[in-house]
């Protein structure tokens, strides 16, 4: 029952209108060093060009929130509006 309720929960960041302008600022400050300013990847982080063709928005947000492998968690640095803005930038630029 709990698993069913969790599966039906919509990510709060997906319910917000994201703005790619502050999202790009977040990308530059938090993501670009490892993933490249245009998402092309670096030795420190994987390429993310076309990431939304491979992953759902929820999967992308969960990765940012909780981290994966060597990528740190950003749950204590980015709120839901920040995540919505970052996702808007990813949608328009990557």
C-alpha positions in Angstrom: 0.0 0.0 0.0 2.7 2.5 0.9 4.7 1.6 -2.2 1.6 2.4 -4.3 1.1 5.7 -2.6 4.8 6.6 -3.2 4.5 5.6 -6.8 1.6 8.0 -7.3 3.3 10.9 -5.7 4.2 13.7 -8.1 7.5 15.4 -7.6 6.8 18.9 -6.2 9.5 20.4 -8.5 7.6 19.1 -11.5 4.5 21.1 -10.5 6.3 24.4 -10.5 7.0 26.6 -13.5 10.8 26.5 -14.1 12.7 29.4 -15.5 15.8 28.5 -17.6 17.6 31.7 -16.8 18.2 31.0 -13.1 18.4 27.3 -14.0 21.4 28.2 -16.2 23.0 30.1 -13.3 22.5 27.0 -11.1 24.0 24.8 -13.9 27.1 27.1 -14.2 27.6 27.2 -10.4 26.8 23.6 -9.4 26.9 21.3 -12.5 29.2 22.7 -15.2 32.5 22.1 -13.5 32.0 18.3 -13.7 29.5 17.9 -16.5 30.8 20.7 -18.8 29.2 24.1 -19.3 27.3 22.7 -22.3 26.7 19.3 -20.8 29.4 17.7 -22.9 31.0 15.9 -20.0 34.5 16.1 -18.5 36.8 13.6 -16.8 35.0 14.4 -13.6 31.4 13.9 -14.8 29.4 12.2 -17.6 28.0 13.9 -20.7 24.4 14.9 -20.2 23.5 16.1 -23.6 20.1 14.5 -24.4 19.7 13.2 -20.8 15.9 13.7 -21.0 15.9 11.3 -23.9 17.3 8.6 -21.7 15.9 9.5 -18.3 12.6 10.8 -17.0 12.4 14.2 -15.4 11.8 12.5 -12.1 14.9 10.4 -12.5 17.0 13.4 -13.3 15.7 15.3 -10.3 16.2 12.3 -8.0 19.8 12.1 -9.2 20.4 15.7 -8.4 18.7 15.5 -5.1 20.3 12.3 -3.8 23.5 11.9 -5.9 24.8 8.8 -7.5 28.2 7.2 -7.5 30.7 10.0 -7.2 28.1 12.8 -7.7 27.1 14.4 -4.4 23.6 15.1 -3.2 22.2 18.6 -3.7 19.2 18.1 -1.5 20.6 20.5 1.1 21.6 23.2 -1.5 18.7 23.2 -4.0 15.0 23.7 -3.2 12.1 22.6 -5.4 12.1 25.9 -7.3 15.8 25.7 -7.9 15.3 22.1 -9.3 12.4 23.3 -11.5 14.6 26.1 -12.9 17.5 23.7 -13.4 15.2 21.2 -15.2 13.9 24.1 -17.4 17.4 24.9 -18.4 18.2 21.2 -19.1 15.1 21.0 -21.3 16.1 24.0 -23.4 19.9 23.5 -23.5 20.7 19.8 -23.4 
